[in-house]
């Protein structure tokens, strides 16, 4: 590839493909880079190798049938996708789920945030050659998966949330299991921090690498840990609180430089804050209903179905047709593990969504990646990519 320098001198660049089938891309991503030696002079990105058609596919079924598809967006924290979608539909109905359901959703969301950050951080460190950290985090993540298995029988894609509540209440030892795993999470975070915070190789590979300024991060539409790593204090749990997050004591973790080091460390320290939120939520967890009593959303009890004709009809309608949100549009967002996860739902009053548009955090973060790595070294591609935690399921279009 022949190009001219500003002085008019010829420059011979080598073009390379990184991905889509590459161990460091962790998914179906392609980076087309022009190299001057080891320096990336220009790059172009390509997404869309994953063709599931999420936004059109979900129009083919009822609102309840959408839930398993949301699991496959960010499958590293699938429950947060469930909760975000259900919260949006419940907003269309103007329904508040019971207090116990809210607290359970908060606990599940924060545990999901922790295991998502663990996957992001430990695989990013593996890309840098630091394998030991992977086992500290992945083994601890497995302990959370044991809770998921007891809760719903599934590990990766759970579909545990329902519009109007949960598919069932938590099991009897849920609170003690969560309390136990929080101790293991704190221990794992301490071990990893001890391995990397003052490690010269880690610092040299991540400090001032892939720097994104606060202005650029906002301009690209970044949200979540990546935005906060660039020094922007923005967290929907604090700025647009939902599920009583304003009642929890936790700090927003903010970076200073917006480099790969900051993006990794923000996630590590966010795990500590999520542990604190989980403990506060466990203290609030009291007996009570897990599902709303609104007949438009929740199935009647079996006793009612067997003895009351209206309850029987309602049960049939909900099972065969599902819920029917009022006609109109609704946008609602939650602070998912990677940032703002929003759903724009258009209802025509029928049983199927007329239109659903998902706003996943990975989409905007990957869009900025090309500009982020230009001027850097080829060896920094994997470190920078891992730090923005791209999940290919969220790039599906």
Secondary structure as GFF3:
##gff-version 3
##sequence-region A 1 397
A	DSSP	beta_strand	2	4	.	.	.	ID=ss1
A	DSSP	beta_strand	10	12	.	.	.	ID=ss2
A	DSSP	beta_strand	14	19	.	.	.	ID=ss3
A	DSSP	beta_strand	30	36	.	.	.	ID=ss4
A	DSSP	beta_strand	39	46	.	.	.	ID=ss5
A	DSSP	alpha_helix	54	57	.	.	.	ID=ss6
A	DSSP	three_ten_helix	58	60	.	.	.	ID=ss7
A	DSSP	alpha_helix	63	71	.	.	.	ID=ss8
A	DSSP	three_ten_helix	75	77	.	.	.	ID=ss9
A	DSSP	alpha_helix	78	93	.	.	.	ID=ss10
A	DSSP	alpha_helix	99	127	.	.	.	ID=ss11
A	DSSP	alpha_helix	132	152	.	.	.	ID=ss12
A	DSSP	beta_strand	161	162	.	.	.	ID=ss13
A	DSSP	beta_strand	165	166	.	.	.	ID=ss14
A	DSSP	alpha_helix	174	196	.	.	.	ID=ss15
A	DSSP	alpha_helix	200	206	.	.	.	ID=ss16
A	DSSP	alpha_helix	214	220	.	.	.	ID=ss17
A	DSSP	alpha_helix	224	229	.	.	.	ID=ss18
A	DSSP	alpha_helix	236	239	.	.	.	ID=ss19
A	DSSP	three_ten_helix	245	247	.	.	.	ID=ss20
A	DSSP	alpha_helix	260	284	.	.	.	ID=ss21
A	DSSP	alpha_helix	302	307	.	.	.	ID=ss22
A	DSSP	alpha_helix	309	320	.	.	.	ID=ss23
A	DSSP	beta_strand	328	336	.	.	.	ID=ss24
A	DSSP	beta_strand	339	347	.	.	.	ID=ss25
A	DSSP	beta_strand	355	359	.	.	.	ID=ss26
A	DSSP	alpha_helix	361	367	.	.	.	ID=ss27
A	DSSP	alpha_helix	369	373	.	.	.	ID=ss28
A	DSSP	alpha_helix	380	388	.	.	.	ID=ss29
A	DSSP	three_ten_helix	392	394	.	.	.	ID=ss30
###
